[in-house]
């Protein structure tokens, strides 16, 4: 079958997301008011906006001291890991915005509710969500620009803190010249955590061991040997339909809800492998590769992509055991 037809069938199977619903009144905590960027700003109204798996999201409409209307995005999470979840979201979004301001909303502040010490929040620039995901040509061009233009503050792979996949800590922190080391620690921790969270499975334990000691060195070491090298690129870290969108005001793609770190750029497309959303259409990977060519050795690309997909699928297996991601 022609690949274009395959893409068409895939896109029919996964229709675009519906635009976020604007709900009823949302009560704004006192500490959120104090976090507003301009002193003297007053809230005119706030409504729930869209939804978040782990918390609540809202659109806050304000009037500034110079009588301008401005909107802010608010996310709040109440969970035993909420402080780490919100801080990681904030730091990831800040890194993305600093690297490419038009691609990611600006985060302003994060903190804890005055009314509930178990609830943490983030306040950020509001962007009206349009089509999800954006059309492939411009979207992949912008993602490639992020990867090409971002600069690791240390010149190394990693991040200055552990990011979070929901309440799961991702061990992608620390700094190393070796992508093999950073990714090995990251995936290795998830595989070990899966073994703790899910039922014992001897075959899985065997494959886990082989992945750590054989597969990762075989596929990642050649990227930085025999005269080859790769650049540490800032990645979003969890691109799928639900955290990519077209900005209703500018018509440009933007991304949000990240789990960022400095990685091999190809890591970003690992989440597009499993056929569970529109970004899994092969047209997105093809368009991305037109803007950022495949790393050498090119013949290992598909195997690397499969390896990179394991972090996303293993996280899903830990968070949602009923989905049977281990069996995939």
Long-range contacts (C-beta under 8 A, 24 or more apart in sequence): 3-282, 6-282, 7-281, 7-282, 7-283, 10-275, 10-278, 10-280, 10-281, 10-282, 11-278, 11-281, 13-275, 14-241, 14-276, 14-277, 14-278, 14-280, 14-281, 15-278, 16-131, 16-132, 16-133, 16-241, 16-278, 17-132, 17-133, 17-241, 17-242, 19-129, 19-130, 20-49, 20-50, 20-51, 20-129, 21-48, 21-49, 21-50, 22-47, 22-48, 22-49, 22-59, 23-47, 23-48, 23-49, 24-48, 26-56, 26-58, 26-60, 26-74, 28-58, 28-60, 28-74, 29-76, 29-113, 29-114, 29-115, 29-116, 29-119, 29-121, 30-114, 30-115, 31-111, 31-112, 31-113, 31-114, 31-121, 32-60, 32-74, 32-111, 32-113, 32-121, 32-123, 35-108, 35-109, 35-111, 35-121, 35-123, 36-62, 36-72, 36-108, 36-123, 37-108, 37-109, 38-64, 38-65, 39-65, 40-64, 40-65, 41-65, 41-70, 44-69, 46-74, 49-73, 50-129, 52-77, 52-257, 53-166, 54-79, 54-85, 54-166, 54-167, 55-79, 55-82, 59-126, 60-123, 60-126, 71-126, 72-108, 72-123, 72-124, 72-125, 72-126, 73-105, 73-123, 73-124, 73-125, 73-126, 73-127, 74-121, 74-122, 74-123, 74-124, 75-121, 75-122, 75-124, 76-113, 76-119, 76-120, 76-121, 77-119, 77-120, 77-121, 78-116, 78-118, 78-119, 78-120, 79-118, 79-167, 80-118, 80-167, 81-164, 81-167, 82-118, 82-119, 82-120, 83-112, 83-120, 84-162, 84-164, 84-169, 85-120, 85-164, 85-166, 85-167, 86-110, 86-120, 86-121, 86-122, 87-120, 87-161, 88-161, 88-162, 88-163, 88-164, 88-259, 89-122, 89-164, 89-257, 89-258, 90-122, 91-160, 91-161, 91-163, 91-260, 92-163, 92-236, 92-237, 92-258, 92-259, 92-260, 93-122, 93-124, 93-256, 93-258, 93-260, 95-159, 95-234, 95-260, 96-146, 96-234, 96-236, 96-255, 96-258, 96-260, 99-146, 99-149, 99-150, 99-151, 99-234, 100-142, 100-145, 100-146, 100-149, 100-150, 102-250, 102-252, 102-254, 103-142, 103-145, 103-146, 103-253, 103-254, 103-255, 104-254, 104-255, 104-256, 104-258, 105-254, 105-256, 127-245, 127-247, 127-248, 127-249, 127-254, 127-256, 128-247, 128-248, 128-249, 129-245, 129-246, 129-248, 130-245, 130-246, 130-247, 130-248, 130-251, 131-245, 131-246, 132-241, 132-242, 132-244, 132-245, 132-246, 133-240, 133-241, 133-244, 133-245, 133-277, 133-278, 133-279, 133-284, 134-244, 134-245, 134-246, 134-253, 135-246, 136-281, 136-283, 136-284, 136-287, 137-287, 138-252, 138-253, 139-244, 139-253, 139-284, 139-287, 140-284, 140-287, 140-288, 140-290, 140-291, 141-287, 141-291, 142-252, 142-253, 143-236, 143-239, 143-255, 143-268, 143-288, 143-291, 144-265, 144-288, 144-291, 144-292, 145-291, 146-233, 146-234, 146-235, 146-236, 147-233, 147-234, 147-235, 147-265, 147-268, 147-292, 148-233, 148-292, 150-233, 150-234, 150-262, 152-232, 152-234, 152-262, 155-232, 156-232, 156-262, 157-181, 157-182, 157-232, 157-261, 157-262, 157-263, 157-264, 158-182, 158-232, 158-261, 158-262, 159-260, 159-261, 159-262, 163-237, 163-258, 163-259, 163-260, 163-261, 164-259, 165-238, 165-259, 165-315, 165-319, 166-315, 166-319, 168-193, 168-315, 168-318, 168-319, 170-237, 170-259, 170-261, 170-311, 170-315, 172-237, 172-261, 172-263, 173-261, 178-224, 179-220, 179-223, 179-224, 179-230, 179-232, 179-263, 179-264, 180-216, 180-217, 180-220, 180-221, 180-223, 180-224, 182-261, 182-263, 183-216, 183-220, 183-263, 183-264, 183-267, 183-308, 184-212, 184-216, 184-220, 186-311, 187-211, 187-212, 187-216, 187-307, 187-310, 187-311, 187-314, 188-212, 190-310, 190-311, 190-314, 190-315, 190-318, 191-310, 191-314, 193-318, 194-314, 194-317, 194-318, 194-326, 197-318, 197-321, 198-317, 198-318, 198-321, 198-326, 201-326, 204-326, 211-307, 211-310, 215-307, 216-307, 219-300, 219-303, 219-304, 219-307, 220-264, 220-304, 220-307, 222-296, 222-297, 222-300, 223-264, 223-295, 223-296, 228-295, 228-296, 228-297, 230-264, 230-265, 230-295, 231-265, 232-262, 232-263, 233-262, 233-263, 233-264, 233-265, 234-260, 234-261, 234-262, 235-260, 235-261, 235-262, 235-263, 235-265, 235-267, 235-268, 236-260, 236-268, 237-261, 237-263, 237-267, 237-268, 238-271, 238-312, 239-268, 239-271, 239-272, 239-279, 240-271, 240-272, 240-277, 240-279, 241-277, 241-278, 241-279, 242-277, 244-279, 264-295, 265-292, 265-295, 266-294, 266-295, 266-301, 266-304, 266-305, 266-308, 267-308, 269-305, 269-308, 270-305, 270-307, 270-308, 270-309, 270-310, 270-311, 270-312, 271-309, 271-312, 273-305, 273-306, 273-308, 273-309, 274-309, 274-312, 274-313, 274-328
